[in-house]
Amino acid sequence: MFSRAGGIGNLLNAGTPSAGLVTALQQDAERYTWVAATVGSNSAAGVQIATRDPVMAIGGFNGTDPAPSLSRFQEYVKAGKIHYFLSGSGGGPGRGGDSGGTVSAITAWVQQNFTQTTIGGTTVYDLTKPNT
C-alpha cells in the first residue's frame, strides 16, 4: 500500500504510493482535472506529491467536511474530470472520518457503479469505466 518513510512524502503522516500506482495515475494525466480522488487531504497529499498531478481530497483535511457533495462528485465523474477513486483504510488512501455521511455516500456510490481493482496494493476504481 503506502510507505511511511521519512521525507516530504511523510508530511503530516502522508503516505507514499507504490511505483505501480504512480505510473497508473500519471498515464493520460493531462486529460483529467484530478488524476484521482481519495478521502482526506493527508491521503491526497502523498499521492499528489508522488505524481505531481492534482488529486481531489474528499471531505477536506480528515474526511469530515461535506465537500464535495455526492451530487457534485457525480457531476465531476460524468464530465470525465476524475480518473480514479482510491479507497482503503489504515495506512493508505481513503482513511479518515465521516461525520456528515458525505464520504460514505460517495464511497458507496463508487463501489456500486464501478469495478474494484488493486494497483500496487491500493484499491482503485476507474471512474471512466462504469459498470454496465
C-alpha positions as CSV (number, residue, x, y, z in Angstrom):
1,M,0.0,0.0,0.0
2,F,1.7,3.2,1.1
3,S,5.1,3.6,2.6
4,R,5.5,5.9,5.7
5,A,9.2,6.6,5.1
6,G,10.6,10.0,6.0
7,G,11.0,12.9,3.7
8,I,8.4,15.2,2.1
9,G,6.1,12.3,1.4
10,N,5.8,12.0,5.2
11,L,4.3,15.5,5.7
12,L,1.7,15.1,8.4
13,N,1.9,11.4,8.0
14,A,1.0,11.4,4.3
15,G,1.9,8.1,2.7
16,T,3.9,7.5,-0.5
17,P,2.1,5.4,-3.1
18,S,3.7,2.5,-4.8
19,A,5.5,2.9,-8.1
20,G,2.8,0.9,-9.9
21,L,0.1,3.3,-8.6
22,V,2.1,6.4,-9.5
23,T,2.6,5.0,-13.1
24,A,-1.1,4.3,-13.5
25,L,-2.2,7.7,-12.2
26,Q,0.3,9.5,-14.5
27,Q,-1.0,7.8,-17.6
28,D,-3.0,10.3,-19.6
29,A,-3.0,12.6,-16.5
30,E,-3.3,15.7,-18.7
31,R,-6.8,14.5,-19.7
32,Y,-8.2,15.0,-16.2
33,T,-8.7,17.8,-13.8
34,W,-7.9,15.3,-11.0
35,V,-5.9,12.1,-11.6
36,A,-7.6,10.6,-8.5
37,A,-9.9,11.4,-5.7
38,T,-9.4,10.0,-2.2
39,V,-10.6,10.7,1.4
40,G,-8.8,13.4,3.3
41,S,-6.1,15.8,2.3
42,N,-3.4,13.9,4.1
43,S,-4.0,10.9,1.8
44,A,-4.3,13.1,-1.2
45,A,-1.1,14.9,-0.4
46,G,1.1,11.8,-0.6
47,V,-0.4,10.9,-4.0
48,Q,-0.2,14.4,-5.3
49,I,3.4,14.8,-4.3
50,A,4.4,11.5,-5.8
51,T,2.6,12.0,-9.1
52,R,2.9,15.8,-9.3
53,D,-0.7,15.9,-10.6
54,P,-3.8,17.2,-8.9
55,V,-5.7,14.8,-6.5
56,M,-9.1,15.6,-5.0
57,A,-9.3,15.4,-1.2
58,I,-12.8,14.3,-0.5
59,G,-14.0,15.5,2.9
60,G,-11.3,18.1,3.3
61,F,-8.4,17.7,5.8
62,N,-9.5,14.5,7.5
63,G,-12.6,13.4,5.6
64,T,-15.2,15.0,7.8
65,D,-16.2,18.1,5.7
66,P,-19.2,17.6,3.5
67,A,-17.4,18.5,0.3
68,P,-17.8,17.8,-2.4
69,S,-21.4,16.7,-2.1
70,L,-22.4,13.3,-3.7
71,S,-24.2,15.1,-6.5
72,R,-21.2,17.4,-7.2
73,F,-18.9,14.4,-7.2
74,Q,-21.2,12.6,-9.6
75,E,-21.2,15.7,-11.9
76,Y,-17.4,15.6,-11.9
77,V,-17.3,11.9,-12.8
78,K,-19.9,12.3,-15.5
79,A,-17.9,15.1,-17.0
80,G,-14.8,12.9,-17.1
81,K,-12.8,15.2,-14.7
82,I,-11.6,12.4,-12.3
83,H,-9.8,9.3,-13.5
84,Y,-9.6,7.1,-10.3
85,F,-11.1,6.8,-6.9
86,L,-8.6,5.5,-4.4
87,S,-10.1,3.5,-1.5
88,G,-8.6,2.0,1.6
89,S,-8.2,2.2,5.3
90,G,-5.4,2.3,7.9
91,G,-2.2,3.5,6.2
92,G,-3.4,4.1,2.7
93,P,-5.7,6.4,0.8
94,G,-9.3,6.6,1.9
95,R,-8.7,6.8,5.6
96,G,-10.3,9.5,7.8
97,G,-13.6,10.2,9.5
98,D,-17.0,10.9,8.0
99,S,-19.2,12.8,10.5
100,G,-21.6,14.0,7.8
101,G,-22.0,10.9,5.7
102,T,-20.7,12.5,2.5
103,V,-17.6,10.3,2.4
104,S,-19.8,7.2,3.0
105,A,-22.3,8.2,0.3
106,I,-19.5,8.9,-2.3
107,T,-17.7,5.7,-1.4
108,A,-20.9,3.6,-1.6
109,W,-21.9,5.2,-5.0
110,V,-18.4,4.4,-6.4
111,Q,-18.5,0.8,-5.1
112,Q,-21.9,0.3,-6.6
113,N,-21.2,1.8,-10.0
114,F,-17.5,1.0,-10.8
115,T,-15.3,-2.1,-10.7
116,Q,-12.8,-2.5,-7.9
117,T,-9.2,-3.4,-8.8
118,T,-5.9,-3.3,-7.0
119,I,-2.8,-1.4,-8.2
120,G,0.3,-1.6,-6.1
121,G,-1.6,-2.7,-3.1
122,T,-4.2,0.1,-3.2
123,T,-7.8,-0.5,-4.0
124,V,-8.8,1.7,-7.0
125,Y,-11.9,2.3,-9.1
126,D,-11.5,3.6,-12.7
127,L,-14.2,6.3,-12.8
128,T,-14.1,6.4,-16.6
129,K,-15.4,2.9,-16.9
130,P,-18.8,2.5,-15.2
131,N,-20.3,-0.9,-14.7
132,T,-22.8,-1.9,-17.4
